[in-house]
Amino acid sequence: MAIVVGWHIYELTHDTLALGLIGLAEVIPYFCCALFAGYAVDHHSRRLFGVLACLLIFLTALTLAALSAGQFVGNPVVWIYCAIAFTGVARAFIGPSYSAMFALILRRDQYARASGIGSAIFQFGLVVGPVLGGILVGWAGKATAYGVSAGLCLIAALALLSLRVKEPPAAASVPIFSSIGEGLRFVFSNQIILGAQSLDMFAVLFGGAVSMLPAFIHDIFHYGPEGLGILRAAPAIGAVMTGLILTRYPLNLRAGYWLLGAVAGFGLCMIGFALSVNFWVAGLVLVFSGVCDGVSVVLRTTIMQLATPDAMRGRVSAINGIFIGSSNELGAFESGIAARFMGLVPSVIFGGIMTLTVVAATAKLAPKLRRLELHQLN
């Protein structure tokens, strides 16, 4: 859906700022719902809210398919942004549900390897999805691509319903804002969790070159939607390979240094991508950015799972989503603004430099994270 929406918007507007507004349209409702979603998952059903979120994205995809088929009147760009807003609401519930189910299914000694497996499978979807989206847009049109997205969301809902797992009884009723405040105090008092989340948030915020790919494809590489699908999938290819390797060789030693190094490598890759003038060289650089991102995601997920009490997983995951999940959309918005005022290539170089600056600041301000060994959290 993401690849088709980006192509759809740029096809209608040819405006990099319009691409950035895609992220803003999703992140505003995400921010509004995330903390309440974490509370709901911790105090009610872990599974139910994940199913409902999948069904909401299913309905959103059907709406976009109808829009691209000409079934709505009015400005299509406004309709697209409205549909994206509902995906933001759904995403607010998906992360906390996943995190809580993860801990119900696995033992603590399995978290590091399981984080690698989960990352590899998720990134595999990010490889196949963009390629499939680009091919479907070029071959059968946007309505078909959106329709396939709707079908996959329905399958996701059925997969969650089929899980054989016993959920704990509903937690005792607690005032909602007191419960949310408890989760916030836990995160902001834990230097390791706060440092890892802040590092990734600012790195993604300033390193959002992927959101500008439609502009790079149109204006620099001169490829069609198939090329956009290839470049959008390239980081995920690197992340899949990394996730598979880390399932076999988890980074238990010097985890903090590995995390900082991975985010620094991601920033360097963004600079290299911006300076690339060849389509395939740019794709290779994005593969390496995915390798770095894969290390960061697996380590951050493992840290969060090991350091979070079971009763607070939904709320901590929701806060993590605000830090990290929403930074993808805010990063897209920042990239659109920067590209408008600085130019496409300079804006991406600026983002890479800012990412390196964030790594240096985190290493200085969060020494517990820098020196972290995963066995310290067991």
Secondary structure, DSSP 8 states (H G I E B T S, - for coil): -HHHHHHHHHHHH--HHHHHHHHHHHHHHHHHHHHHHHHHHHHS-HHHHHHHHHHHHHHHHHHHHHHHTT-S-S-HHHHHHHHHHHHHHHHHHHHHHHHHHHHHHS-GGGHHHHHHHHHHHHHHHHHHHHHHHHHHHHHT-HHHHHHHHHHHHHHHHHHHHH-------------HHHHHHHHHHHHHH-HHHHHHHHHHHHHHHH--GGGGHHHHIIIII---HHHHHHHHHHHHHHHHHHHHHHHHS---SSHHHHHHHHHHHHHHHHHHHHH--SHHHHHHHHHHHHHHHHHHHHHHHHHHHHHS-GGGHHHHHHHHIIIIIHHHHHHHHHHHHHHHHH-HHHHHHHHHHHHHHHHHHHHHH-HHHHT--GGGG-
